């Protein structure tokens, strides 16, 4: 789980975008990620008190969502750095060298 300080650092990522659309996508991912982290923390606190299996499944789903957002953010930055843009990302994801498509 990331601390508020780490979240603040990530939010102020020094990455410089060449395309505004990619920057907007990344900022959206960061906002959703922040909400998922908050939900995960709340679930963890409730899980300790209640010990419910459903809470454990919910926490796992939130964590998987955070992993997906992390992968997406990586691909957005890759697309932004390349003149080929999203065509490069598509090729990268389809390549067997890409681990799990990310």
N, CA, C and O of each residue as an XYZ file, in Angstrom:
408
protein
N       0.841     -1.166      0.000
C       0.000      0.000      0.000
C       0.894      1.239      0.000
O       1.859      1.321      0.759
N       0.566      2.181     -0.844
C       1.374      3.385     -0.927
C       0.955      4.392      0.136
O      -0.228      4.537      0.445
N       1.935      5.074      0.683
C       1.656      6.103      1.667
C       1.175      7.363      0.955
O       1.377      7.510     -0.250
N       0.537      8.276      1.696
C       0.116      9.538      1.074
C       1.285     10.311      0.457
O       1.109     11.013     -0.539
N       2.463     10.184      1.041
C       3.642     10.854      0.491
C       4.000     10.254     -0.861
O       4.300     10.980     -1.809
N       3.968      8.918     -0.951
C       4.269      8.247     -2.218
C       3.236      8.603     -3.273
O       3.581      8.820     -4.434
N       1.969      8.666     -2.876
C       0.911      9.039     -3.815
C       1.165     10.451     -4.331
O       1.015     10.720     -5.523
N       1.548     11.350     -3.428
C       1.852     12.722     -3.837
C       3.005     12.777     -4.820
O       2.979     13.563     -5.766
N       4.017     11.949     -4.604
C       5.156     11.905     -5.529
C       4.707     11.411     -6.901
O       5.083     11.971     -7.931
N       3.897     10.353     -6.899
C       3.411      9.795     -8.158
C       2.554     10.824     -8.881
O       2.658     10.970    -10.099
N       1.717     11.531     -8.153
C       0.842     12.529     -8.756
C       1.655     13.633     -9.430
O       1.188     14.251    -10.387
N       2.846     13.877     -8.944
C       3.703     14.918     -9.509
C       4.858     14.300    -10.281
O       5.989     14.783    -10.235
N       4.553     13.241    -10.977
C       5.518     12.532    -11.813
C       6.149     13.528    -12.786
O       5.429     14.236    -13.489
N       7.476     13.594    -12.837
C       8.140     14.572    -13.689
C       8.083     14.230    -15.182
O       8.662     14.948    -15.998
N       7.398     13.152    -15.547
C       7.290     12.755    -16.940
C       6.682     13.903    -17.743
O       5.650     14.459    -17.365
N       7.322     14.246    -18.837
C       6.848     15.344    -19.679
C       6.154     14.763    -20.914
O       6.774     14.062    -21.713
N       4.871     15.061    -21.058
C       4.088     14.518    -22.164
C       4.237     15.341    -23.424
O       4.387     16.562    -23.387
N       4.191     14.631    -24.546
C       4.204     15.285    -25.851
C       2.792     15.449    -26.377
O       2.527     16.316    -27.210
N       1.884     14.612    -25.888
C       0.495     14.643    -26.354
C      -0.441     14.840    -25.163
O      -0.395     14.081    -24.194
N      -1.280     15.854    -25.243
C      -2.195     16.202    -24.145
C      -3.173     15.063    -23.847
O      -3.498     14.824    -22.684
N      -3.642     14.361    -24.875
C      -4.580     13.258    -24.665
C      -3.991     12.163    -23.797
O      -4.681     11.594    -22.951
N      -2.710     11.867    -24.004
C      -2.040     10.850    -23.185
C      -1.898     11.333    -21.745
O      -2.058     10.555    -20.804
N      -1.602     12.601    -21.580
C      -1.494     13.159    -20.234
C      -2.843     13.064    -19.514
O      -2.900     12.711    -18.336
N      -3.913     13.377    -20.220
C      -5.242     13.292    -19.620
C      -5.581     11.859    -19.223
O      -6.165     11.633    -18.163
N      -5.222     10.892    -20.061
C      -5.462      9.485    -19.731
C      -4.717      9.085    -18.460
O      -5.272      8.418    -17.586
N      -3.456      9.500    -18.367
C      -2.653      9.136    -17.207
C      -3.213      9.777    -15.944
O      -3.297      9.123    -14.904
N      -3.590     11.031    -16.021
C      -4.145     11.713    -14.840
C      -5.431     11.023    -14.386
O      -5.664     10.877    -13.186
N      -6.263     10.599    -15.332
C      -7.482      9.875    -14.989
C      -7.134      8.571    -14.264
O      -7.727      8.245    -13.236
N      -6.166      7.833    -14.811
C      -5.727      6.580    -14.172
C      -5.254      6.836    -12.751
O      -5.552      6.056    -11.847
N      -4.519      7.923    -12.548
C      -4.010      8.244    -11.219
C      -5.146      8.563    -10.253
O      -5.095      8.179     -9.084
N      -6.175      9.266    -10.740
C      -7.324      9.576     -9.886
C      -8.066      8.299     -9.485
O      -8.438      8.134     -8.323
N      -8.277      7.407    -10.436
C      -8.953      6.138    -10.145
C      -8.091      5.305     -9.201
O      -8.602      4.688     -8.267
N      -6.796      5.290     -9.445
C      -5.875      4.528     -8.598
C      -5.927      5.020     -7.156
O      -5.908      4.216     -6.224
N      -5.993      6.321     -6.969
C      -6.074      6.888     -5.625
C      -7.349      6.422     -4.916
O      -7.319      6.099     -3.729
N      -8.457      6.389     -5.639
C      -9.715      5.924     -5.052
C      -9.650      4.435     -4.704
O     -10.153      4.013     -3.662
N      -9.030      3.646     -5.577
C      -8.881      2.213     -5.306
C      -7.999      1.976     -4.081
O      -8.270      1.078     -3.283
N      -6.952      2.773     -3.933
C      -6.082      2.627     -2.769
C      -6.836      2.963     -1.485
O      -6.654      2.309     -0.458
N      -7.669      3.973     -1.553
C      -8.474      4.339     -0.395
C      -9.457      3.215     -0.057
O      -9.630      2.869      1.111
N     -10.095      2.648     -1.078
C     -11.025      1.537     -0.858
C     -10.294      0.333     -0.276
O     -10.804     -0.322      0.632
N      -9.123      0.043     -0.784
C      -8.343     -1.086     -0.294
C      -7.997     -0.915      1.182
O      -8.075     -1.869      1.957
N      -7.617      0.297      1.567
C      -7.302      0.568      2.979
C      -8.527      0.370      3.857
O      -8.438     -0.219      4.934
N      -9.657      0.857      3.401
C     -10.892      0.706      4.164
C     -11.274     -0.763      4.296
O     -11.699     -1.205      5.363
N     -11.122     -1.507      3.226
C     -11.437     -2.939      3.254
C     -10.506     -3.660      4.227
O     -10.942     -4.530      4.981
N      -9.232     -3.297      4.210
C      -8.269     -3.939      5.119
C      -8.650     -3.705      6.578
O      -8.595     -4.619      7.400
N      -9.037     -2.470      6.886
C      -9.436     -2.177      8.269
C     -10.692     -2.960      8.649
O     -10.767     -3.500      9.753
N     -11.671     -3.030      7.762
C     -12.910     -3.761      8.035
C     -12.651     -5.258      8.132
O     -13.265     -5.952      8.943
N     -11.738     -5.751      7.298
C     -11.407     -7.178      7.275
C     -10.830     -7.624      8.611
O     -11.125     -8.722      9.083
N     -10.012     -6.781      9.216
C      -9.400     -7.129     10.515
C     -10.462     -7.230     11.606
O     -10.363     -8.053     12.515
N     -11.480     -6.378     11.497
C     -12.545     -6.406     12.509
C     -13.535     -7.545     12.251
O     -13.936     -8.252     13.176
N     -13.921     -7.712     10.993
C     -14.990     -8.659     10.686
C     -14.478    -10.024     10.233
O     -15.136    -11.042     10.449
N     -13.290    -10.044      9.599
C     -12.733    -11.301      9.121
C     -13.590    -11.970      8.057
O     -13.625    -13.198      7.983
N     -14.257    -11.217      7.261
C     -15.185    -11.760      6.269
C     -14.473    -12.133      4.976
O     -13.589    -11.420      4.501
N     -14.883    -13.268      4.420
C     -14.321    -13.740      3.147
C     -14.667    -12.781      2.009
O     -13.853    -12.564      1.111
N     -15.860    -12.213      2.042
C     -16.289    -11.286      0.991
C     -15.384    -10.061      0.952
O     -15.073     -9.547     -0.122
N     -14.968     -9.601      2.109
C     -14.065     -8.449      2.151
C     -12.718     -8.799      1.534
O     -12.103     -7.969      0.864
N     -12.266    -10.011      1.756
C     -11.006    -10.456      1.177
C     -11.100    -10.485     -0.350
O     -10.170    -10.068     -1.040
N     -12.219    -10.976     -0.873
C     -12.411    -11.001     -2.335
C     -12.471     -9.584     -2.891
O     -11.920     -9.304     -3.956
N     -13.143     -8.690     -2.164
C     -13.237     -7.293     -2.611
C     -11.853     -6.647     -2.632
O     -11.521     -5.905     -3.557
N     -11.059     -6.929     -1.619
C      -9.706     -6.368     -1.567
C      -8.873     -6.888     -2.730
O      -8.129     -6.123     -3.343
N      -8.987     -8.171     -3.041
C      -8.251     -8.733     -4.173
C      -8.667     -8.073     -5.481
O      -7.825     -7.810     -6.340
N      -9.960     -7.803     -5.637
C     -10.445     -7.154     -6.853
C      -9.892     -5.738     -6.972
O      -9.513     -5.304     -8.060
N      -9.847     -5.029     -5.866
C      -9.288     -3.668     -5.863
C      -7.810     -3.720     -6.225
O      -7.341     -2.906     -7.021
N      -7.081     -4.650     -5.663
C      -5.654     -4.769     -5.955
C      -5.407     -5.116     -7.424
O      -4.459     -4.616     -8.029
N      -6.256     -5.969     -7.999
C      -6.132     -6.287     -9.418
C      -6.411     -5.049    -10.264
O      -5.756     -4.827    -11.282
N      -7.380     -4.248     -9.843
C      -7.675     -2.999    -10.540
C      -6.482     -2.063    -10.512
O      -6.182     -1.411    -11.512
N      -5.802     -1.988     -9.382
C      -4.617     -1.131     -9.275
C      -3.511     -1.631    -10.190
O      -2.800     -0.830    -10.796
N      -3.356     -2.950    -10.298
C      -2.340     -3.502    -11.207
C      -2.660     -3.157    -12.657
O      -1.767     -2.807    -13.428
N      -3.933     -3.257    -13.026
C      -4.335     -2.911    -14.392
C      -4.045     -1.438    -14.695
O      -3.560     -1.102    -15.776
N      -4.345     -0.573    -13.736
C      -4.067      0.849    -13.932
C      -2.569      1.111    -14.062
O      -2.151      1.943    -14.868
N      -1.772      0.415    -13.284
C      -0.327      0.575    -13.362
C       0.184      0.192    -14.751
O       1.012      0.893    -15.331
N      -0.315     -0.920    -15.274
C       0.081     -1.356    -16.621
C      -0.364     -0.347    -17.660
O       0.392     -0.028    -18.577
N      -1.576      0.157    -17.529
C      -2.100      1.120    -18.499
C      -1.271      2.400    -18.493
O      -0.980      2.959    -19.550
N      -0.895      2.859    -17.316
C      -0.079      4.068    -17.221
C       1.261      3.878    -17.937
O       1.751      4.791    -18.601
N       1.840      2.699    -17.798
C       3.103      2.396    -18.476
C       2.922      2.480    -19.995
O       3.755      3.050    -20.699
N       1.817      1.901    -20.487
C       1.566      1.912    -21.926
C       1.283      3.328    -22.446
O       1.685      3.670    -23.559
N       0.600      4.142    -21.652
C       0.341      5.530    -22.047
C       1.655      6.272    -22.220
O       1.834      7.001    -23.196
N       2.571      6.094    -21.287
C       3.869      6.768    -21.386
C       4.663      6.269    -22.583
O       5.321      7.050    -23.270
N       4.601      4.963    -22.832
C       5.293      4.394    -23.986
C       4.739      4.991    -25.276
O       5.507      5.375    -26.158
N       3.427      5.071    -25.394
C       2.799      5.643    -26.589
C       3.195      7.104    -26.764
O       3.413      7.566    -27.884
N       3.284      7.812    -25.672
C       3.602      9.235    -25.744
C       5.047      9.481    -26.163
O       5.332     10.475    -26.831
N       5.945      8.608    -25.788
C       7.368      8.782    -26.107
C       7.697      8.493    -27.568
O       8.672      9.016    -28.108
N       6.887      7.667    -28.197
C       7.197      7.192    -29.536
C       6.457      7.981    -30.603
O       5.299      8.359    -30.425
N       7.137      8.223    -31.707
C       6.483      8.844    -32.863
C       5.386      7.924    -33.397
O       4.391      8.397    -33.946
N       5.565      6.624    -33.238
C       4.577      5.659    -33.714
C       3.340      5.614    -32.810
O       2.305      5.074    -33.202
N       3.445      6.177    -31.607
C       2.312      6.267    -30.690
C       1.732      4.915    -30.318
O       2.451      3.994    -29.930
N       0.411      4.815    -30.446
C      -0.292      3.613    -30.012
C      -0.025      2.411    -30.904
O      -0.250      1.276    -30.484
N       0.452      2.634    -32.129
C       0.829      1.508    -32.989
C       1.990      0.740    -32.356
O       2.028     -0.489    -32.405
N       2.930      1.467    -31.767
C       4.050      0.832    -31.078
C       3.546      0.026    -29.880
O       3.994     -1.097    -29.647
N       2.618      0.602    -29.126
C       2.083     -0.086    -27.953
C       1.409     -1.391    -28.371
O       1.595     -2.426    -27.731
N       0.629     -1.334    -29.441
C      -0.049     -2.535    -29.918
C       0.961     -3.615    -30.292
O       0.774     -4.788    -29.969
N       2.023     -3.214    -30.968
C       3.060     -4.174    -31.349
C       3.757     -4.735    -30.110
O       4.037     -5.931    -30.038
N       4.033     -3.871    -29.145
C       4.685     -4.282    -27.904
C       3.827     -5.295    -27.147
O       4.335     -6.314    -26.680
N       2.547     -5.020    -27.028
C       1.646     -5.889    -26.275
C       1.503     -7.250    -26.954
O       1.397     -8.276    -26.283
N       1.501     -7.253    -28.281
C       1.351     -8.510    -29.004
C       2.628     -9.338    -29.039
O       2.574    -10.539    -29.303
N       3.780     -8.716    -28.775
C       5.060     -9.392    -28.808
C       5.192    -10.340    -27.628
O       4.819     -9.989    -26.509
N       5.709    -11.518    -27.858
C       5.903    -12.500    -26.786
C       6.876    -12.012    -25.719
O       6.872    -12.528    -24.601
N       7.701    -11.033    -26.044
C       8.648    -10.517    -25.067
C       7.966     -9.676    -23.989
O       8.499     -9.509    -22.892
N       6.796     -9.154    -24.308
C       6.067     -8.364    -23.330
C       5.468     -9.311    -22.296
O       4.731    -10.236    -22.640
N       5.785     -9.076    -21.050
C       5.308     -9.938    -19.973
C       3.836     -9.695    -19.723
O       3.450     -8.603    -19.304
N       3.006    -10.697    -19.972
C       1.564    -10.617    -19.769
C       0.930     -9.429    -20.492
O      -0.093     -8.906    -20.050
N       1.531     -9.005    -21.595
C       0.962     -7.895    -22.350
C       1.167     -6.537    -21.736
O       0.520     -5.573    -22.145
N       2.074     -6.429    -20.736
C       2.282     -5.147    -20.059
C       3.752     -4.830    -19.982
O       4.132     -3.789    -19.446
